[in-house]
Amino acid sequence: MTRILAVCVLVAALVVPAALAADPAPADFKNAAKYCKAVRESKGVDAFQTQYGTNKNKKNAFGKCVSSTAKAKAEKREDSAETNAATAECKKQQAADAAAQDYKNLGQCVKSHKGGDDSD
C-alpha cells in the first residue's frame, strides 16, 4: 500500500510541473522553426497538430506554425521600421520649424505620418 502511494506521489510530482510550464513566446527564439519546435514539445504532438494543422490528417502543422510565426514577426518588424521612419520625419520637421507646432506632441505627429487617424 505504501509503495502505491509513493508511486502516485512521484508521478504527481513529475506531471504537475510539466502541466504548469508556460508556453514559449516567439520573441524568445531567433527563428520561427525553433519556436515551433519548442511549442510542439511543450504542448505535445497531438495538441500542436490540432492547433496548427489545416489538412485532413493535420500533418502540415509544423509548416503552418513556422509560416504564421514568420509572417507575424515580419509584420512586427515592418511596423517598427515604419514607426522609426515616421519618428525621424517628425523630429526633422520639429527641428526645421520649431516655432510652428502643427501637432500637440511627437506622438500625434508620428501617428499621422504612419497613416493612423488623428481623432484624439
C-alpha positions as CSV (number, residue, x, y, z in Angstrom):
1,M,0.0,0.0,0.0
2,T,2.8,2.4,0.8
3,R,4.5,1.6,-2.5
4,I,1.4,2.5,-4.4
5,L,1.1,5.8,-2.5
6,A,4.8,6.5,-3.1
7,V,4.5,5.9,-6.8
8,C,1.4,8.1,-7.0
9,V,3.2,10.9,-5.2
10,L,6.3,10.6,-7.5
11,V,4.1,10.6,-10.7
12,A,2.2,13.7,-9.4
13,A,5.5,15.4,-8.7
14,L,6.6,14.9,-12.2
15,V,3.3,15.6,-14.0
16,V,2.3,18.8,-12.2
17,P,5.3,21.0,-13.1
18,A,5.1,19.9,-16.8
19,A,1.4,20.9,-16.9
20,L,2.1,24.3,-15.4
21,A,5.0,25.1,-17.7
22,A,4.3,28.3,-19.7
23,D,4.2,28.1,-23.5
24,P,7.3,29.6,-25.1
25,A,7.0,33.0,-26.7
26,P,8.1,33.8,-30.3
27,A,10.3,36.6,-29.1
28,D,12.4,34.1,-27.1
29,F,13.6,32.4,-30.3
30,K,15.7,33.6,-33.2
31,N,13.7,31.9,-35.8
32,A,10.2,30.6,-36.3
33,A,11.2,26.9,-36.7
34,K,12.9,26.8,-33.3
35,Y,9.9,28.4,-31.7
36,C,7.5,25.9,-33.3
37,K,9.7,23.0,-32.3
38,A,9.6,24.3,-28.7
39,V,5.8,24.7,-28.8
40,R,5.4,21.2,-30.2
41,E,7.5,19.8,-27.4
42,S,5.6,21.8,-24.7
43,K,2.1,21.0,-25.9
44,G,2.6,17.6,-27.3
45,V,2.3,16.5,-30.9
46,D,-1.5,15.9,-30.9
47,A,-2.4,19.3,-29.4
48,F,0.1,21.0,-31.7
49,Q,-1.3,19.4,-34.8
50,T,-4.8,20.2,-33.7
51,Q,-3.9,23.9,-33.2
52,Y,-1.9,24.5,-36.3
53,G,-2.8,21.7,-38.8
54,T,-5.2,22.5,-41.6
55,N,-5.4,19.5,-43.8
56,K,-7.3,16.3,-43.2
57,N,-4.6,14.4,-41.2
58,K,-3.1,17.6,-39.6
59,K,0.4,16.7,-40.8
60,N,1.1,20.2,-42.1
61,A,1.0,21.7,-38.6
62,F,4.8,22.4,-38.3
63,G,4.9,24.2,-41.7
64,K,1.8,26.2,-40.9
65,C,3.2,27.2,-37.5
66,V,6.5,28.3,-39.0
67,S,4.8,30.3,-41.7
68,S,2.4,32.1,-39.5
69,T,5.0,32.9,-36.9
70,A,7.4,34.2,-39.5
71,K,4.7,36.4,-41.0
72,A,3.8,37.8,-37.6
73,K,7.5,38.6,-36.9
74,A,7.9,40.2,-40.3
75,E,4.8,42.4,-39.8
76,K,6.1,43.4,-36.4
77,R,9.5,44.4,-37.9
78,E,7.7,46.4,-40.7
79,D,5.6,48.2,-38.2
80,S,8.6,49.0,-36.1
81,A,10.5,50.3,-39.2
82,E,7.5,52.4,-40.2
83,T,7.3,53.9,-36.7
84,N,11.0,54.7,-36.7
85,A,10.8,56.4,-40.1
86,A,7.8,58.5,-39.0
87,T,9.5,59.4,-35.8
88,A,12.6,60.6,-37.6
89,E,10.5,62.6,-40.1
90,C,8.6,64.3,-37.2
91,K,11.8,65.1,-35.3
92,K,13.2,66.6,-38.5
93,Q,10.1,68.6,-39.0
94,Q,10.1,69.9,-35.4
95,A,13.8,70.9,-35.7
96,A,13.2,72.7,-39.0
97,D,10.2,74.7,-37.8
98,A,10.3,74.8,-34.0
99,A,8.1,77.9,-33.9
100,A,5.1,76.4,-35.8
101,Q,3.8,73.4,-33.9
102,D,1.3,71.5,-36.1
103,Y,0.8,68.8,-33.5
104,K,0.4,68.9,-29.7
105,N,3.2,66.3,-29.3
106,L,5.5,64.0,-31.1
107,G,3.1,61.0,-30.7
108,Q,0.4,62.8,-32.7
109,C,2.8,63.6,-35.5
110,V,4.1,60.1,-35.7
111,K,0.6,58.7,-35.7
112,S,-0.4,61.0,-38.6
113,H,2.7,60.1,-40.6
114,K,2.1,56.3,-40.1
115,G,-1.4,56.7,-41.6
116,G,-3.4,56.5,-38.3
117,D,-6.4,58.6,-37.8
118,D,-5.9,61.8,-35.7
119,S,-9.2,61.7,-33.8
120,D,-7.9,62.1,-30.2
